[in-house]
Amino acid sequence: ACLPSLEFKVKWPNDIFYGNKKLAGILIESTKNNNANAMIIGIGINVNDDKKKQKLNNAYACLHDLAPHGIAYENIIANIINEIQINLQQFEQHGLTQFIEIWKQYDYCHNQAITVETNQREISGISQGINANGELVLSLANNETILIHSGKIEYLNPAA
């Protein structure tokens, strides 16, 4: 079954949601390999649901729920690897700029009131997406705009 792509969303900096439930997470670590810059990319995808062990009250999605009649996991893995290779080549040539419009289409928090935890402090504002450096652009109540290069969105605040 083909799932509508806009049901999938990205939440800065590294979560993928289906509907309002986390489906996957991505971690990227930069390193050196023979004096060349390199990246280690880790992707975790919720595959099966274990209701007995679940403590988050159904706060996550899994592939089994999206396609209960079966999924060819090897096809998913192959497609992910192929897309990563294509997108890394584009990123290497053009940077993040060409991906910003796509990010906006899938941004889970765009124009939402959020609270971000960064360096042991919480900052609240309206998410304006990301910039060309991958930083979260946050508009504060005093009309100031700040850039956050690392942190975690802790709360999606209810509309005032």
GUBA-92557 format. One record per residue (C-alpha): x, y, z negated. Coordinates in steps of 0.05 Angstrom, whole numbers, plus 32768, in hexadecimal, padded with zeros to 4 digits. Layout:
<node><u>X</u><v>Y</v><w>Z</w></node>
...
***
This chain:
<node><u>8000</u><v>8000</v><w>8000</w></node>
<node><u>8018</u><v>8045</v><w>8011</w></node>
<node><u>8015</u><v>8076</v><w>7FD7</w></node>
<node><u>8009</u><v>80C0</v><w>7FE1</w></node>
<node><u>804E</u><v>80E0</v><w>7FDC</w></node>
<node><u>8035</u><v>811F</v><w>7FB8</w></node>
<node><u>801F</u><v>80F3</v><w>7F7E</w></node>
<node><u>806A</u><v>80EE</v><w>7F70</w></node>
<node><u>808A</u><v>8129</v><w>7F4C</w></node>
<node><u>80CF</u><v>813C</v><w>7F33</w></node>
<node><u>80DA</u><v>8159</v><w>7EEE</w></node>
<node><u>811B</u><v>8180</v><w>7EE5</w></node>
<node><u>8150</u><v>8168</v><w>7EDB</w></node>
<node><u>8148</u><v>811E</v><w>7EE8</w></node>
<node><u>8103</u><v>80FF</v><w>7EE2</w></node>
<node><u>80D3</u><v>80E4</v><w>7F17</w></node>
<node><u>8089</u><v>80E2</v><w>7F06</w></node>
<node><u>804E</u><v>80C0</v><w>7F26</w></node>
<node><u>8011</u><v>80E6</v><w>7F12</w></node>
<node><u>801F</u><v>80FC</v><w>7ECB</w></node>
<node><u>8049</u><v>80C0</v><w>7EB9</w></node>
<node><u>8094</u><v>80B7</v><w>7EBD</w></node>
<node><u>80A7</u><v>8083</v><w>7EF0</w></node>
<node><u>80F3</u><v>808B</v><w>7EF6</w></node>
<node><u>812F</u><v>80B1</v><w>7EDF</w></node>
<node><u>8170</u><v>80C5</v><w>7F02</w></node>
<node><u>81B3</u><v>80D3</v><w>7EE2</w></node>
<node><u>81EE</u><v>80EF</v><w>7F08</w></node>
<node><u>8233</u><v>80F5</v><w>7EEB</w></node>
<node><u>826D</u><v>8116</v><w>7F0E</w></node>
<node><u>82B2</u><v>80F7</v><w>7F09</w></node>
<node><u>82F4</u><v>80F3</v><w>7F2D</w></node>
<node><u>8308</u><v>80B8</v><w>7F57</w></node>
<node><u>8351</u><v>80B9</v><w>7F70</w></node>
<node><u>8351</u><v>8105</v><w>7F66</w></node>
<node><u>8312</u><v>810D</v><w>7F90</w></node>
<node><u>82D0</u><v>8124</v><w>7F74</w></node>
<node><u>829E</u><v>80EB</v><w>7F6E</w></node>
<node><u>8259</u><v>80E1</v><w>7F51</w></node>
<node><u>823A</u><v>80A7</v><w>7F2D</w></node>
<node><u>81EF</u><v>80A3</v><w>7F3A</w></node>
<node><u>81C3</u><v>8079</v><w>7F0D</w></node>
<node><u>8179</u><v>806E</v><w>7F1C</w></node>
<node><u>814A</u><v>804C</v><w>7EEB</w></node>
<node><u>8105</u><v>8038</v><w>7F04</w></node>
<node><u>80CE</u><v>801C</v><w>7ED9</w></node>
<node><u>80BD</u><v>7FDB</v><w>7EFC</w></node>
<node><u>808F</u><v>7FB4</v><w>7ECE</w></node>
<node><u>8061</u><v>7FC9</v><w>7E96</w></node>
<node><u>8067</u><v>7FAA</v><w>7E52</w></node>
<node><u>802A</u><v>7FC2</v><w>7E2B</w></node>
<node><u>8041</u><v>7F9C</v><w>7DED</w></node>
<node><u>8082</u><v>7FC2</v><w>7DE7</w></node>
<node><u>8068</u><v>8004</v><w>7DFF</w></node>
<node><u>806A</u><v>8039</v><w>7DC8</w></node>
<node><u>805C</u><v>8076</v><w>7DF4</w></node>
<node><u>8011</u><v>806B</v><w>7DFD</w></node>
<node><u>8014</u><v>805F</v><w>7E48</w></node>
<node><u>8041</u><v>809C</v><w>7E54</w></node>
<node><u>8066</u><v>807A</v><w>7E8D</w></node>
<node><u>8055</u><v>805B</v><w>7ED0</w></node>
<node><u>8073</u><v>801D</v><w>7EEE</w></node>
<node><u>8078</u><v>8001</v><w>7F35</w></node>
<node><u>804D</u><v>7FC5</v><w>7F22</w></node>
<node><u>8013</u><v>7FF5</v><w>7F11</w></node>
<node><u>801B</u><v>8019</v><w>7F53</w></node>
<node><u>801B</u><v>7FDA</v><w>7F7C</w></node>
<node><u>8000</u><v>7FA1</v><w>7F52</w></node>
<node><u>7FFE</u><v>7F71</v><w>7F8D</w></node>
<node><u>8049</u><v>7F71</v><w>7F94</w></node>
<node><u>8084</u><v>7F9B</v><w>7FA9</w></node>
<node><u>80C1</u><v>7F88</v><w>7FD0</w></node>
<node><u>80F3</u><v>7FA5</v><w>7F9F</w></node>
<node><u>812E</u><v>7F98</v><w>7FCD</w></node>
<node><u>810D</u><v>7FC5</v><w>8001</w></node>
<node><u>8104</u><v>7FFC</v><w>7FCD</w></node>
<node><u>814D</u><v>7FF6</v><w>7FB9</w></node>
<node><u>8165</u><v>7FF7</v><w>8001</w></node>
<node><u>813A</u><v>8034</v><w>8012</w></node>
<node><u>8154</u><v>8059</v><w>7FD4</w></node>
<node><u>819C</u><v>804B</v><w>7FE7</w></node>
<node><u>8190</u><v>8060</v><w>802F</w></node>
<node><u>816E</u><v>80A1</v><w>801A</w></node>
<node><u>81A5</u><v>80B1</v><w>7FE9</w></node>
<node><u>81DA</u><v>80A9</v><w>801F</w></node>
<node><u>81B4</u><v>80D5</v><w>8050</w></node>
<node><u>81A5</u><v>810B</v><w>801B</w></node>
<node><u>81EC</u><v>810A</v><w>8000</w></node>
<node><u>8207</u><v>8118</v><w>8046</w></node>
<node><u>81D6</u><v>8152</v><w>804D</w></node>
<node><u>81E8</u><v>816C</v><w>8008</w></node>
<node><u>8232</u><v>8168</v><w>8018</w></node>
<node><u>8228</u><v>8191</v><w>8058</w></node>
<node><u>81F4</u><v>81C3</v><w>8040</w></node>
<node><u>81F0</u><v>81C1</v><w>7FF4</w></node>
<node><u>81AF</u><v>81C1</v><w>7FCD</w></node>
<node><u>818F</u><v>81FC</v><w>7FF2</w></node>
<node><u>816C</u><v>81D1</v><w>8026</w></node>
<node><u>814C</u><v>81A6</v><w>7FEF</w></node>
<node><u>812D</u><v>81E0</v><w>7FC7</w></node>
<node><u>80ED</u><v>81E4</v><w>7FF1</w></node>
<node><u>80E4</u><v>8199</v><w>7FEC</w></node>
<node><u>80F0</u><v>819E</v><w>7FA1</w></node>
<node><u>80B8</u><v>81D2</v><w>7F9C</w></node>
<node><u>8086</u><v>81A2</v><w>7FBC</w></node>
<node><u>8095</u><v>816C</v><w>7F88</w></node>
<node><u>80A5</u><v>8198</v><w>7F4B</w></node>
<node><u>807F</u><v>817D</v><w>7F0F</w></node>
<node><u>8087</u><v>81BD</v><w>7EE7</w></node>
<node><u>8083</u><v>81F4</v><w>7F1D</w></node>
<node><u>8061</u><v>8232</v><w>7F02</w></node>
<node><u>8052</u><v>820D</v><w>7EC0</w></node>
<node><u>805F</u><v>8226</v><w>7E7A</w></node>
<node><u>8097</u><v>81FA</v><w>7E5F</w></node>
<node><u>80C7</u><v>81F4</v><w>7E25</w></node>
<node><u>810E</u><v>81E0</v><w>7E34</w></node>
<node><u>813F</u><v>81C5</v><w>7E01</w></node>
<node><u>8185</u><v>81DB</v><w>7E10</w></node>
<node><u>81C2</u><v>81DD</v><w>7DE2</w></node>
<node><u>8198</u><v>81CF</v><w>7DA3</w></node>
<node><u>8169</u><v>8209</v><w>7DB3</w></node>
<node><u>8124</u><v>820C</v><w>7DD2</w></node>
<node><u>8112</u><v>823F</v><w>7E08</w></node>
<node><u>80CB</u><v>8248</v><w>7E21</w></node>
<node><u>80B6</u><v>8268</v><w>7E63</w></node>
<node><u>8097</u><v>825B</v><w>7EA7</w></node>
<node><u>80BC</u><v>822B</v><w>7ED4</w></node>
<node><u>80CE</u><v>8249</v><w>7F18</w></node>
<node><u>80F0</u><v>820B</v><w>7F34</w></node>
<node><u>813A</u><v>8205</v><w>7F42</w></node>
<node><u>816E</u><v>822F</v><w>7F65</w></node>
<node><u>81A6</u><v>821B</v><w>7F96</w></node>
<node><u>81D1</u><v>8203</v><w>7F5B</w></node>
<node><u>819A</u><v>81D5</v><w>7F40</w></node>
<node><u>818F</u><v>8202</v><w>7F04</w></node>
<node><u>8149</u><v>8208</v><w>7EE8</w></node>
<node><u>812E</u><v>824F</v><w>7EF3</w></node>
<node><u>8105</u><v>8264</v><w>7EB6</w></node>
<node><u>80DC</u><v>82A4</v><w>7EB0</w></node>
<node><u>80D7</u><v>82BC</v><w>7E68</w></node>
<node><u>809F</u><v>82E3</v><w>7E48</w></node>
<node><u>80C8</u><v>8323</v><w>7E4A</w></node>
<node><u>80CC</u><v>831E</v><w>7E97</w></node>
<node><u>8115</u><v>8308</v><w>7E93</w></node>
<node><u>8129</u><v>82CD</v><w>7EBF</w></node>
<node><u>815E</u><v>829D</v><w>7EA6</w></node>
<node><u>8182</u><v>8262</v><w>7EC5</w></node>
<node><u>818A</u><v>8222</v><w>7E9F</w></node>
<node><u>81C0</u><v>81F2</v><w>7EB8</w></node>
<node><u>81B5</u><v>81BB</v><w>7E85</w></node>
<node><u>817D</u><v>81A8</v><w>7E57</w></node>
<node><u>813D</u><v>8181</v><w>7E53</w></node>
<node><u>80F5</u><v>8197</v><w>7E5C</w></node>
<node><u>80D7</u><v>8183</v><w>7E1A</w></node>
<node><u>8091</u><v>819F</v><w>7E21</w></node>
<node><u>8062</u><v>81AF</v><w>7E58</w></node>
<node><u>803B</u><v>81E5</v><w>7E33</w></node>
<node><u>7FF0</u><v>81EB</v><w>7E3B</w></node>
<node><u>7FD9</u><v>8227</v><w>7E64</w></node>
<node><u>7FCD</u><v>8264</v><w>7E39</w></node>
***
